[in-house]
Amino acid sequence: MQINLTGHHIDITDALRSYVENKFERMARHFDHVINAHVVLSVEKLAQKAEATLLIDGGKVFADSTHEDMYAAIDALIDKLDRQMLRYKEKKGNHRGNSVAKIAEAEE
């Protein structure tokens, strides 16, 4: 997975970069079909905002999070993305499972 990290009104330090990369390893464990991730970290007055767009086979997934602390915003962002990816994976698996179950019921 390729991670593009961009900062708006914030300097991307090595600590922030490594923190984001470590958190996105968690995404790779659950769902390995992520092709590209574009992460934008920004500061708007007192709010720290983290947003990400993931390019996966089958579409795009977007999430954002705002918090007073950048690390907490990144944590919340990863949690949102993780839930969306698990839901996508389950939906994709259920689609295949339902058709097999319907065929089996039709044959009986």
trRosetta pair geometry for C-beta under 8 A, 3 or more apart (Angstrom, degrees):
i j d omega theta_ij theta_ji phi_ij phi_ji
1 24 6.8 -139 104 151 140 119
1 27 7.6 57 -64 93 179 111
1 28 5.7 -136 -1 -88 135 112
1 34 4.8 19 -112 97 124 104
1 35 7.1 148 -123 161 70 8
1 36 7.2 168 -163 -95 71 22
1 37 6.1 34 168 -6 113 109
2 35 7.5 -12 28 150 94 55
2 36 5.1 -19 65 -117 99 74
2 37 7.1 -178 90 29 50 70
3 20 6.9 163 169 128 145 110
3 21 6.1 -172 49 -101 159 77
3 24 5.8 143 -88 57 137 171
3 37 4.8 -15 -111 70 70 108
3 39 6.4 2 -171 2 95 116
4 36 7.1 15 -4 -178 106 99
4 37 7.0 -176 27 93 68 54
4 38 4.7 -12 66 -114 111 70
4 39 6.9 169 85 25 55 67
5 12 5.7 127 130 -141 116 153
5 16 7.9 154 177 123 143 99
5 17 5.9 170 68 -117 168 82
5 20 5.9 123 -104 84 130 159
5 39 5.1 -13 -110 69 67 106
5 41 7.2 9 -171 -1 90 107
6 12 7.7 -119 -165 -49 12 138
6 38 7.2 8 2 -176 114 86
6 39 7.0 171 26 90 70 54
6 40 4.9 -21 72 -109 103 72
6 41 7.2 175 89 26 50 67
7 10 4.3 -112 -172 79 114 82
7 11 6.3 116 113 -126 163 9
7 12 4.4 -162 -32 -45 131 91
7 40 7.6 159 -90 -160 23 57
7 41 5.1 -22 -109 70 74 95
7 42 7.1 153 -165 -83 50 52
8 40 6.4 23 -9 -178 109 102
8 41 7.3 -175 26 92 70 46
8 42 3.7 -5 62 -109 108 102
8 43 7.3 -162 96 25 72 60
9 42 6.0 62 41 -158 97 75
9 43 4.7 -116 103 54 110 92
9 44 7.6 111 56 -70 149 49
10 41 5.7 -79 72 117 141 101
10 42 6.5 -176 5 -129 115 28
10 43 4.9 118 -56 -13 109 110
10 70 7.6 137 -153 -101 158 144
12 16 5.5 -123 -156 82 64 128
12 17 5.7 77 162 -60 104 96
12 41 6.8 125 -94 48 93 130
13 16 4.8 98 53 8 77 99
13 17 6.9 -141 96 -4 41 89
14 17 5.6 -55 -145 39 33 113
14 18 6.1 28 159 -15 68 107
15 18 6.1 -56 -144 39 27 105
15 19 6.2 30 155 -23 62 109
16 19 5.6 -56 -146 35 30 114
16 20 6.4 28 158 -17 66 105
16 41 6.8 -65 176 -4 137 176
16 70 7.0 -32 -117 132 116 138
17 20 6.1 -57 -150 36 28 108
17 21 6.3 24 154 -15 64 110
18 21 5.6 -56 -144 40 33 112
18 22 6.2 35 156 -21 67 106
19 22 5.9 -55 -147 36 27 110
19 23 6.4 24 155 -17 62 108
19 71 6.5 -78 178 -119 155 92
19 74 6.4 75 130 110 114 165
20 23 5.8 -59 -149 38 30 110
20 24 6.3 25 156 -17 66 109
20 39 5.8 163 -166 109 140 168
20 41 7.9 -111 -73 -49 139 126
20 74 6.1 -110 -93 -146 77 135
21 24 5.9 -57 -145 38 30 108
21 25 7.0 46 151 -33 61 94
22 25 5.7 -41 -160 12 36 117
23 26 5.9 -42 -174 17 45 115
23 27 7.7 44 136 -14 64 97
23 74 6.1 176 -2 154 170 108
23 75 7.3 -132 -121 -96 139 51
23 78 4.6 -105 172 -83 118 150
24 27 5.1 -37 -160 26 57 117
24 28 6.7 61 144 -21 70 97
24 37 6.1 -166 -138 61 142 170
24 39 7.9 -111 -64 -49 133 139
24 78 7.4 -129 -75 -114 51 109
25 28 5.4 -50 -153 33 40 115
25 29 6.8 48 147 -26 66 97
26 29 5.8 -47 -156 24 35 114
26 30 7.1 22 153 -8 63 104
26 78 6.4 63 66 -179 132 126
26 82 6.7 -35 127 -91 112 124
27 30 6.2 -65 -156 40 35 103
27 31 6.5 -43 174 50 71 91
27 34 6.2 27 136 -19 116 158
27 37 7.7 102 82 -80 158 147
27 54 7.7 -142 179 -106 150 147
27 78 7.1 -122 -50 -149 102 88
27 81 6.2 -27 -100 123 125 122
27 82 6.4 -126 -96 -87 75 76
27 85 6.4 124 -149 -11 89 167
28 31 7.5 -92 -130 70 22 51
28 32 5.9 53 -168 -106 68 68
28 34 6.7 -102 -94 38 68 122
30 82 6.4 107 14 -146 162 84
30 85 5.8 105 108 111 125 126
30 86 6.2 -62 180 -74 137 84
30 89 7.2 -134 156 -19 92 156
31 34 6.2 87 109 -33 97 96
31 56 7.4 -18 146 -123 129 135
31 85 4.5 -128 2 175 148 122
31 86 7.7 -138 -43 -69 117 47
31 88 7.5 40 -113 76 155 112
31 89 5.6 -138 -94 -65 111 126
33 56 5.4 70 113 -159 94 94
33 57 5.0 -79 174 23 119 103
33 58 7.9 39 131 11 139 107
34 37 6.3 17 166 -53 125 100
34 54 5.4 -56 -138 -168 110 116
34 55 7.3 105 -166 72 65 52
34 56 5.4 -48 -104 -93 54 87
34 85 7.8 -35 -64 -119 114 134
35 55 4.8 -58 64 102 105 98
35 56 6.5 164 4 -107 86 29
35 57 6.8 104 -37 -46 115 72
36 54 7.4 164 87 -156 51 48
36 55 4.2 16 52 40 93 119
37 52 6.0 -9 -171 -169 96 113
37 53 7.4 161 -154 82 50 46
37 54 5.1 -14 -105 -105 80 76
37 55 7.5 -143 -68 20 38 73
38 52 6.7 157 81 -153 49 60
38 53 4.8 -5 56 55 101 94
38 55 7.9 56 -7 -18 96 99
39 50 7.0 -12 -170 -168 97 90
39 51 7.4 163 -153 87 52 43
39 52 4.6 -15 -102 -100 73 94
40 49 8.0 -6 111 113 90 95
40 50 7.5 161 85 -154 53 44
40 51 5.1 -10 58 62 98 91
40 52 7.4 -177 19 -79 67 45
41 48 7.6 -12 -169 -176 89 89
41 49 7.4 158 -157 88 43 56
41 50 5.4 -9 -106 -105 73 77
41 70 6.5 45 -161 -153 121 117
41 73 8.0 123 -133 97 87 129
41 74 7.7 -16 -101 -75 113 102
42 48 7.8 161 87 -160 45 48
42 49 4.8 -16 65 65 90 103
42 50 8.0 174 24 -79 65 35
42 51 7.8 -4 12 12 107 101
43 47 7.5 156 -158 84 50 52
43 48 5.9 -22 -106 -108 73 63
43 49 7.4 180 -85 21 24 80
43 70 8.0 -49 -81 -80 93 111
44 47 5.0 -16 69 65 89 101
44 49 6.1 25 7 -8 108 123
46 68 6.4 -18 155 -126 93 84
47 66 5.0 -4 -176 -170 117 112
47 67 7.5 125 -156 63 71 16
47 68 7.1 -68 -114 -91 46 47
48 66 7.0 151 77 -156 46 58
48 67 5.7 -31 65 74 97 66
48 68 6.5 64 13 168 101 14
48 69 6.2 -66 35 118 146 10
48 70 4.2 -119 -178 -79 148 65
48 72 7.8 103 73 58 128 85
48 73 4.8 -144 109 -14 99 146
49 64 6.5 2 -175 -177 98 108
49 65 7.2 166 -151 86 57 45
49 66 4.8 -19 -100 -101 81 82
49 73 6.3 -149 -128 -165 17 149
50 64 6.9 171 93 -153 47 62
50 65 5.3 -8 61 59 91 92
50 66 7.9 178 23 -80 62 38
50 70 7.0 109 -53 -161 111 70
50 73 4.2 142 3 133 109 105
50 74 4.9 155 -89 -82 172 57
50 76 7.7 138 56 64 118 87
50 77 4.4 -92 106 -38 117 148
51 62 7.3 7 -178 -172 99 88
51 63 7.0 -169 -146 99 63 45
51 64 3.6 -15 -102 -104 96 96
51 65 7.4 171 -79 19 56 57
51 77 7.0 -150 -98 -123 25 129
52 62 7.2 180 92 -144 50 51
52 63 5.9 -1 55 58 87 82
52 64 7.5 167 17 -84 56 55
52 77 5.9 107 1 173 114 124
52 81 6.2 -19 75 -73 132 138
53 60 5.9 -8 -173 -174 96 115
53 61 7.3 158 -157 80 48 47
53 62 5.0 -11 -105 -99 77 85
54 60 6.7 154 78 -160 52 61
54 61 4.5 -8 55 57 105 98
54 62 7.7 -165 21 -72 69 39
54 81 6.6 107 -22 -149 135 120
54 85 7.7 -16 79 -79 164 110
55 60 5.8 -27 -102 -105 56 82
56 59 6.3 0 65 66 90 59
56 60 7.1 153 24 -103 76 28
56 61 6.2 31 0 -6 120 107
56 85 7.9 156 -72 -120 155 94
56 88 7.4 84 87 139 162 158
58 88 7.7 149 96 -177 135 121
58 92 7.3 -48 -123 -95 175 130
61 81 6.6 108 129 -139 125 82
61 84 5.2 144 -161 128 127 135
61 85 6.7 34 -147 -73 178 76
61 88 6.9 -86 -82 -41 131 151
63 77 5.8 144 112 -154 110 71
63 80 4.1 163 -164 113 144 124
63 81 4.9 -140 26 -66 145 76
63 84 6.3 -158 -57 -7 124 145
64 77 6.8 -24 -148 -111 24 101
64 80 8.0 -43 42 77 22 161
65 73 4.8 163 108 -164 101 70
65 74 7.6 -178 70 -67 131 14
65 76 3.9 160 -156 98 150 110
65 77 4.2 -131 13 -63 125 75
65 80 6.3 -179 -60 -1 112 136
66 73 6.2 -9 -137 -121 17 116
67 70 7.6 172 75 -84 100 17
67 72 4.3 -121 134 98 159 106
67 73 4.0 -158 30 -67 103 80
67 76 6.2 139 -39 8 129 139
68 72 7.3 18 57 54 64 136
69 72 4.1 74 74 11 104 110
69 73 6.8 -172 90 -12 52 84
70 73 5.5 -54 -149 35 34 114
70 74 6.4 35 153 -20 66 103
71 74 5.7 -50 -149 34 34 112
71 75 6.5 37 150 -20 64 103
72 75 5.5 -49 -147 35 35 115
72 76 6.4 33 154 -16 65 104
73 76 5.9 -54 -147 39 31 109
73 77 6.3 36 151 -23 63 107
74 77 5.5 -52 -147 35 32 116
74 78 6.4 32 155 -19 65 104
75 78 5.9 -56 -150 35 29 109
75 79 6.5 31 152 -19 63 106
76 79 5.6 -52 -148 35 34 114
76 80 6.5 34 153 -19 65 104
77 80 5.8 -56 -151 35 30 110
77 81 6.3 25 154 -14 66 108
78 81 5.7 -55 -144 41 32 110
78 82 6.0 37 155 -25 66 107
79 82 5.7 -53 -145 34 28 114
79 83 6.6 28 156 -17 62 104
80 83 5.9 -56 -152 35 30 109
80 84 6.4 26 153 -16 65 108
81 84 5.6 -57 -147 39 33 111
81 85 6.1 30 156 -19 68 108
82 85 5.9 -56 -144 37 28 108
82 86 6.4 27 157 -17 63 107
83 86 5.9 -56 -146 38 29 109
83 87 6.3 29 155 -19 64 108
84 87 5.7 -57 -148 38 30 112
84 88 6.2 32 153 -20 65 106
85 88 5.5 -50 -145 36 33 113
85 89 6.2 34 154 -20 65 105
86 89 5.6 -52 -144 37 31 112
86 90 6.2 31 155 -18 64 107
87 90 5.8 -54 -145 38 29 110
87 91 6.2 30 155 -20 64 108
88 91 5.7 -55 -144 37 29 111
88 92 6.2 28 156 -18 64 108
89 92 5.8 -55 -147 37 28 110
89 93 6.3 25 154 -15 63 110
90 93 5.7 -58 -146 41 30 110
90 94 6.0 31 156 -21 66 108
91 94 5.8 -52 -140 36 28 111
91 95 6.5 38 156 -29 60 102
92 95 5.9 -48 -154 23 29 116
92 96 7.3 21 153 -9 59 103
93 96 6.1 -60 -158 38 35 105
93 97 6.1 30 151 -18 70 113
94 97 5.4 -59 -139 43 35 112
94 98 5.9 39 161 -26 70 104
95 98 6.2 -51 -147 29 23 109
95 99 7.1 18 157 -14 57 105
96 99 6.2 -61 -156 34 32 106
96 100 6.6 26 153 -14 66 109
97 100 5.8 -60 -151 39 33 109
97 101 6.2 32 154 -19 68 109
98 101 5.6 -56 -145 38 32 111
98 102 6.2 33 156 -20 66 105
99 102 5.7 -51 -146 35 32 112
99 103 6.5 34 154 -20 63 104
100 103 5.8 -53 -149 34 31 111
100 104 6.4 32 152 -19 64 107
101 104 5.7 -54 -148 36 32 112
101 105 6.4 30 154 -17 65 106
102 105 5.7 -55 -146 38 32 109
102 106 6.2 33 155 -22 66 107
103 106 5.7 -55 -147 35 30 113
103 107 6.5 31 155 -22 63 106
104 107 6.0 -55 -151 31 30 111
104 108 7.0 32 152 -25 61 104
105 108 6.0 -54 -157 25 35 113
